[in-house]
Amino acid sequence: MDCLPPHYNLDVFYCQPGLPAAQIGGVHLRVDTIEQAIVRSGLAQHPLGPVGYVVGYAQAEECLHQRLTVIA
């Protein structure tokens, strides 16, 4: 992926719906939750375009820097 520095390992796996991220030691990031928070803040209205994904990518990157597993 172009958005990750070359020293990151990116493992992709299928996750059963409803499986808590904590069960596999991960952090679950949801774009819907990010977008709803932005709308509730009053800063924007739907449709938000790519803003939820941009925020999600930034949050995922921060978690990866902390060596956490990210599930999105």
C-alpha positions as CSV (number, residue, x, y, z in Angstrom):
1,M,0.0,0.0,0.0
2,D,1.2,3.5,-0.8
3,C,-0.1,5.0,2.4
4,L,2.2,3.0,4.7
5,P,6.0,3.5,5.1
6,P,8.0,0.6,3.7
7,H,9.0,-0.7,7.2
8,Y,5.4,-1.7,8.0
9,N,4.1,-5.2,7.6
10,L,0.5,-5.2,6.3
11,D,-1.3,-8.5,7.0
12,V,-4.8,-8.9,5.6
13,F,-7.2,-11.5,6.9
14,Y,-10.9,-12.2,6.9
15,C,-12.6,-11.4,10.2
16,Q,-16.0,-12.9,11.2
17,P,-18.6,-10.2,11.6
18,G,-19.1,-9.4,15.2
19,L,-15.7,-10.7,16.3
20,P,-14.4,-8.2,18.9
21,A,-11.1,-6.7,17.8
22,A,-9.9,-7.1,21.4
23,Q,-10.1,-10.9,21.0
24,I,-7.2,-10.8,18.5
25,G,-5.4,-7.9,20.2
26,G,-6.5,-5.3,17.7
27,V,-8.1,-1.8,17.4
28,H,-11.3,-1.6,15.4
29,L,-11.7,1.6,13.4
30,R,-15.1,2.4,11.7
31,V,-15.5,5.1,9.1
32,D,-19.2,5.3,9.9
33,T,-18.4,6.2,13.5
34,I,-15.9,8.8,12.5
35,E,-18.3,10.4,10.0
36,Q,-21.1,10.5,12.5
37,A,-18.9,12.2,15.1
38,I,-18.0,14.8,12.5
39,V,-21.6,15.4,11.6
40,R,-22.7,15.6,15.3
41,S,-19.9,18.1,16.0
42,G,-21.7,20.5,13.5
43,L,-18.6,21.0,11.4
44,A,-20.0,19.3,8.4
45,Q,-23.2,17.6,7.0
46,H,-23.7,14.5,4.9
47,P,-22.3,13.7,2.3
48,L,-18.9,14.2,3.7
49,G,-16.9,12.8,0.8
50,P,-13.6,11.3,1.7
51,V,-13.2,13.0,5.0
52,G,-14.1,9.9,7.1
53,Y,-11.5,7.8,5.3
54,V,-8.8,10.5,5.6
55,V,-9.4,10.7,9.4
56,G,-9.5,6.9,9.6
57,Y,-6.2,6.5,7.7
58,A,-4.6,9.0,10.0
59,Q,-5.9,7.2,13.1
60,A,-4.8,3.8,11.7
61,E,-1.3,5.2,11.0
62,E,-1.1,6.4,14.6
63,C,-2.1,3.0,15.9
64,L,0.4,1.3,13.6
65,H,3.2,3.6,14.9
66,Q,2.3,2.3,18.3
67,R,2.6,-1.3,16.9
68,L,-1.1,-2.1,17.4
69,T,-3.1,-4.3,15.0
70,V,-5.7,-2.2,13.1
71,I,-9.0,-3.7,11.9
72,A,-11.1,-1.5,9.7
